Amino acid sequence: MSKGNSTKITDELYAYMLAHNPPLDEVQRDLVKTTYDRLPDHAGMQSAEEQAPLLAFLVRLVNARHVVEVGTFTGFSALAMAQALPADGKLIACDVSEEWTAYGKEAWARAQVADRIELRIAPALDTLRAMPAEPHIDFAYLDADKGNYIAYWEELVPRMRPGGLIAADNVLYHGTVLDAEATGSPAAIRAFNEHVAKDPRMDSVMLTVADGLTLSRKI
């Protein structure tokens, strides 16, 4: 069996990778900086820099018009996805924090995509369950509280249209998924990964992007 992790991602190699990806625009970069400046204790919750162009790429790849984000934080990933949507596209952003998402709202307005984003401040399960039950979502990004990942998945999957894509973040959870005795969020992610791998409704692949990203296509 060939071993695929022989390339170690040094700081220099990581910088090289970023330099060969689409660069963040001014609004995106300012939002990243604002998040680290204003919320240093929570900034690690922000999606990695390389995920912004990846999410935008995936939105365009599936010709998405209806996007759902579960877990918005300060709005960096929502900004990238909304910018990739057509003018009549819509992104429903689910979060519970008025404070954190306020930074996103400022950035969305500055980037002139605020009309494409509908922020719903409420428990995400309530928001998802209030959506139409029929398949209509083209793309979903899951990056919220890990204990509810399976519950979010079970609300999203029936609502995904055939060929629609779910991207689930943090599926390696800083490597703690290897600990069979783990509790809390690592245990929840372990359970989620097993749940996804066994779901016959979806065609899934796990990638070592940032903290681990699973891409799942509705069959």
C-alpha positions as CSV (number, residue, x, y, z in Angstrom):
1,M,0.0,0.0,0.0
2,S,1.4,3.4,-0.9
3,K,1.7,5.9,1.9
4,G,0.2,9.3,1.1
5,N,1.5,11.4,4.0
6,S,5.2,11.4,3.0
7,T,4.9,15.2,2.2
8,K,5.2,17.0,5.5
9,I,3.4,20.4,5.5
10,T,6.1,22.8,6.8
11,D,5.4,26.5,7.3
12,E,7.2,27.2,4.1
13,L,5.3,24.6,2.1
14,Y,2.0,25.9,3.6
15,A,2.9,29.4,2.4
16,Y,3.8,28.0,-1.0
17,M,0.3,26.4,-1.2
18,L,-1.4,29.6,-0.2
19,A,0.6,31.5,-2.8
20,H,-0.7,29.2,-5.6
21,N,-4.3,29.4,-4.5
22,P,-6.6,32.3,-5.3
23,P,-5.7,35.1,-2.9
24,L,-8.1,36.5,-0.3
25,D,-9.6,39.8,-1.4
26,E,-9.3,42.9,0.7
27,V,-12.7,42.3,2.5
28,Q,-11.9,38.7,3.3
29,R,-8.4,39.5,4.6
30,D,-9.7,42.4,6.7
31,L,-12.3,40.1,8.2
32,V,-9.7,37.5,9.1
33,K,-7.6,40.2,10.7
34,T,-10.6,41.7,12.6
35,T,-11.5,38.3,13.9
36,Y,-8.0,37.7,15.3
37,D,-7.7,41.3,16.7
38,R,-11.2,41.4,18.3
39,L,-11.7,37.8,19.3
40,P,-8.2,36.3,19.9
41,D,-9.5,33.6,22.3
42,H,-12.0,32.3,19.7
43,A,-10.3,33.1,16.4
44,G,-9.3,29.4,16.0
45,M,-13.0,28.8,15.2
46,Q,-12.5,30.6,11.9
47,S,-12.2,28.5,8.8
48,A,-8.6,28.2,7.5
49,E,-7.5,30.6,4.9
50,E,-7.3,28.0,2.2
51,Q,-10.9,26.9,2.8
52,A,-12.3,30.2,1.5
53,P,-11.2,29.6,-2.2
54,L,-12.0,25.9,-1.8
55,L,-15.6,26.6,-0.6
56,A,-16.1,29.2,-3.4
57,F,-14.8,26.6,-5.9
58,L,-17.2,24.0,-4.7
59,V,-20.2,26.4,-4.8
60,R,-19.4,27.2,-8.4
61,L,-18.6,23.5,-9.2
62,V,-22.2,22.4,-8.3
63,N,-23.8,25.5,-9.7
64,A,-25.2,26.2,-6.4
65,R,-28.1,28.7,-5.9
66,H,-29.3,27.4,-2.5
67,V,-26.6,27.2,0.2
68,V,-26.9,26.5,3.9
69,E,-24.1,27.2,6.4
70,V,-24.4,25.6,9.9
71,G,-22.1,27.7,12.1
72,T,-21.1,31.2,10.8
73,F,-18.9,32.7,13.6
74,T,-17.7,36.0,12.1
75,G,-18.8,35.2,8.6
76,F,-15.5,34.5,6.7
77,S,-16.7,31.3,5.0
78,A,-20.2,32.7,4.4
79,L,-18.5,35.7,2.7
80,A,-16.5,33.4,0.4
81,M,-19.5,31.3,-0.6
82,A,-21.8,34.2,-1.1
83,Q,-19.3,35.8,-3.4
84,A,-19.3,32.6,-5.5
85,L,-23.1,32.5,-5.8
86,P,-25.0,34.0,-8.8
87,A,-26.8,37.3,-8.1
88,D,-30.0,35.5,-7.4
89,G,-28.4,32.9,-5.2
90,K,-29.2,32.6,-1.5
91,L,-27.1,31.5,1.5
92,I,-28.9,30.8,4.8
93,A,-26.4,31.3,7.6
94,C,-27.2,29.6,10.9
95,D,-25.7,30.9,14.1
96,V,-26.7,31.8,17.7
97,S,-24.4,34.8,18.3
98,E,-25.5,38.3,17.4
99,E,-22.1,39.6,18.6
100,W,-19.9,37.4,16.4
101,T,-22.0,37.5,13.3
102,A,-22.1,41.3,13.5
103,Y,-18.5,41.3,12.1
104,G,-19.7,39.2,9.2
105,K,-22.7,41.4,8.5
106,E,-20.3,44.4,8.1
107,A,-18.0,42.5,5.7
108,W,-20.9,41.1,3.7
109,A,-22.3,44.6,3.2
110,R,-18.8,45.9,2.3
111,A,-18.4,43.1,-0.3
112,Q,-21.9,43.9,-1.7
113,V,-23.2,40.4,-1.1
114,A,-25.4,41.1,2.0
115,D,-28.5,40.6,-0.2
116,R,-27.4,37.0,-0.9
117,I,-27.1,36.0,2.8
118,E,-30.0,35.4,5.2
119,L,-28.7,35.2,8.7
120,R,-30.9,33.3,11.1
121,I,-30.0,33.7,14.8
122,A,-31.5,30.6,16.4
123,P,-30.5,27.1,17.3
124,A,-29.5,25.6,13.9
125,L,-31.6,22.5,14.4
126,D,-34.7,24.7,14.7
127,T,-33.7,26.6,11.5
128,L,-33.0,23.4,9.6
129,R,-36.3,21.8,10.7
130,A,-38.3,24.8,9.6
131,M,-36.9,24.5,6.0
132,P,-38.9,22.8,3.3
133,A,-38.6,19.0,3.6
134,E,-38.2,18.3,-0.1
135,P,-34.7,18.2,-1.6
136,H,-33.7,21.8,-2.5
137,I,-30.2,22.5,-1.0
138,D,-27.3,22.5,-3.5
139,F,-24.5,23.0,-1.1
140,A,-24.1,22.9,2.7
141,Y,-21.2,23.7,4.9
142,L,-21.2,22.2,8.4
143,D,-18.9,23.9,10.9
144,A,-20.7,24.3,14.2
145,D,-20.9,22.6,17.6
146,K,-19.6,19.1,17.2
147,G,-22.0,17.4,19.5
148,N,-24.9,18.1,17.1
149,Y,-23.1,17.1,13.9
150,I,-25.1,13.9,13.4
151,A,-28.3,15.7,14.1
152,Y,-27.4,18.5,11.6
153,W,-26.5,15.8,9.1
154,E,-29.8,14.1,9.5
155,E,-31.7,17.3,8.8
156,L,-29.5,18.3,5.9
157,V,-29.2,15.0,3.9
158,P,-32.9,14.6,3.1
159,R,-33.0,18.3,1.9
160,M,-30.0,17.9,-0.4
161,R,-30.9,17.7,-4.1
162,P,-29.3,14.8,-6.1
163,G,-25.7,15.7,-6.7
164,G,-25.8,18.3,-3.9
165,L,-22.7,18.5,-1.7
166,I,-22.1,18.7,2.0
167,A,-18.7,19.9,3.3
168,A,-18.1,19.0,7.0
169,D,-15.2,20.7,8.7
170,N,-13.0,19.6,11.6
171,V,-13.4,15.9,11.0
172,L,-9.9,15.2,12.3
173,Y,-10.4,17.4,15.3
174,H,-6.7,18.2,15.9
175,G,-5.9,14.5,15.7
176,T,-7.9,13.6,18.7
177,V,-10.2,11.3,16.6
178,L,-7.5,8.7,17.1
179,D,-8.3,8.4,20.8
180,A,-10.9,5.7,21.2
181,E,-11.3,6.8,24.8
182,A,-12.0,10.4,23.9
183,T,-15.1,12.2,25.3
184,G,-16.8,15.4,24.4
185,S,-16.3,16.9,20.9
186,P,-13.6,14.4,19.8
187,A,-15.9,11.5,20.6
188,A,-18.8,13.3,18.8
189,I,-16.6,13.7,15.7
190,R,-15.5,10.1,15.9
191,A,-19.2,9.1,15.9
192,F,-20.0,11.5,13.1
193,N,-17.3,10.1,10.9
194,E,-18.5,6.6,11.4
195,H,-22.1,7.7,10.7
196,V,-21.1,9.4,7.5
197,A,-19.0,6.5,6.2
198,K,-21.9,4.1,6.6
199,D,-24.6,6.4,5.1
200,P,-25.8,4.8,1.8
201,R,-27.5,8.1,0.8
202,M,-24.2,9.9,0.3
203,D,-21.0,9.3,-1.5
204,S,-18.3,10.6,0.8
205,V,-14.5,11.2,0.9
206,M,-12.4,12.5,3.8
207,L,-9.6,14.9,3.0
208,T,-6.7,16.2,5.1
209,V,-7.5,19.9,4.4
210,A,-6.9,22.1,7.3
211,D,-8.4,20.2,10.4
212,G,-9.9,17.6,8.1
213,L,-12.8,18.1,5.6
214,T,-15.3,15.5,4.5
215,L,-17.1,16.1,1.2
216,S,-20.3,14.2,0.7
217,R,-22.4,14.0,-2.5
218,K,-26.1,13.2,-2.5
219,I,-26.6,10.0,-4.6
